[in-house]
Amino acid sequence: MPENTLTVVDNRTNKTYTLPVENGTIRAMDLRQIKTGPEDFGLMTYDPAFMNTASCKSSITFIDGERGILRYRGYNIEELAENCTFLQVAYLLLFGELPDDKQSKEWVKQITHHTMLHETTKEFMTRFRYDAHPMGVLASTVAALSTVYPEAKKVRDRDTRMHQIIRLIAKVPTIAAYSYRHSLGFPYVYPDNDLSYPENFMNMLWKMVEPKYVANPVLARALDILFILHADHEQNCSANTMRCAGSSEADPYLAVAAACAALSGPLHGGANEAVLTMLAEIGNKDNVPAYIKRTKEGHGKLMGFGHRVYKNYDPRARIIKHIADQVFQVTGKNPKLEIALELERIALEDEYFISRKLYPNVDFYSGIIYQAMGFKPEMFTVLFAIPRVAGWLAQWNELMEDKEQKISRPRQVYVGQELRKIDTSRFSVVKAMSR
Ligand code: CMC
């Protein structure tokens, strides 16, 4: 029997099958040959929520959830966060290598060149309600860019793809900042090409009447590191949505809008906002034990805890905790930190959380930093989305180059009614069409 194979005995038929094993997987299509007879469709796997299904081969991000390891293109996240800017990391995700100084300069120039929005897009944004949630605004406006750049539909053309990728990475902070200004009723601030990516974002958010906005360097670097930490996370819910929408050859603006929708939910990127709501509900440190007890009794979840893949401390949460110290030296401590630390301390000693391997994830501490920096909780998920756009686009680009990929289309197990007839005696029937 050849190595790297799996022998399957179908007890229904007593037939034996040998299936190749590659990269620790069997091909689901290899199961189709396993049939009880010619009428049988063949065996499928049933995997709600993709608990154990690899949907693609990817060389972008590696996660070892048991050991708490996250790498982009082979580099540990800790090393990238310490030594790189977000735009260098975005380049790495997209092209596979960190840029040298010349490539970096050209890359930054290209991104900077595309930060402005078309005036019609700016005008479009003014029509949202004053209290529109910034994630809804982001998703809708990114989708609207599809109408501004119709050439984006040529998704099989590499150069066209790259042009849209640059536009998206450049324009998403502008859209995000405008959604924030809109919610406050403040005029929009045009991008400033002299500034770095995070500084320019801060400028568009917070510039008032001063002639030139000067960002606090500690906060600008903290934001840039947070962007690095959020840039990609392999086949999560939103990346999968990006790939799924992209697989139909939808243009990247519409596919990114779909990914934004997936990210917005509280079980995914929306968790950072939900953590702040939870901490506000807890109110103070003394109420933490009661809150944890309630959670264990099945009343809600501890937001910012748990992960499908990490069964150890999320390495991003560890870095964020460290950034928090630096940010608080500038902004003063966020009083919610005390509650969060107590929550973590108690949860990590509690059998319920230990046995289920529930640790703080990236969203547990990020919101506390964002709030200290001056962001409203509704903006937190948008702050997750800005850098994740680079990851989504890297995933999408990889999909477009992957000869094995086709339109994404899972199977189902039909458990509904067998064929039946309408009982026309129960309601009035529309006039029958002549046959
Ligand atoms: N608080 C309390 N119990 C939890 C939590 C939590 N945060 N997360 C999971 N559990 C329990 C869950 O009830 C289940 O218990 P039991 O075995 O008794 O039924 C067990 O742990 C396994 O959980 P699961 O729901 O099967 O795990 P999953 O892989 O389907 O869900 C998750 C992963 C992230 C959706 C979930 O842990 C969760 O809802 N966490 C809170 C929301 C959150 O912080 N999301 C951000 C994720 S990280 C950023 C990102 O990538 O989006």
Boltz pocket constraint, residues with backbone or C-beta under 6 A from the ligand:
constraints:
  - pocket:
      binder: B
      contacts: [[A, 233], [A, 236], [A, 266], [A, 267], [A, 268], [A, 269], [A, 271], [A, 295], [A, 300], [A, 301], [A, 302], [A, 303], [A, 304], [A, 305], [A, 306], [A, 307], [A, 308], [A, 309], [A, 356], [A, 358], [A, 361], [A, 362], [A, 363]]
      max_distance: 6.0
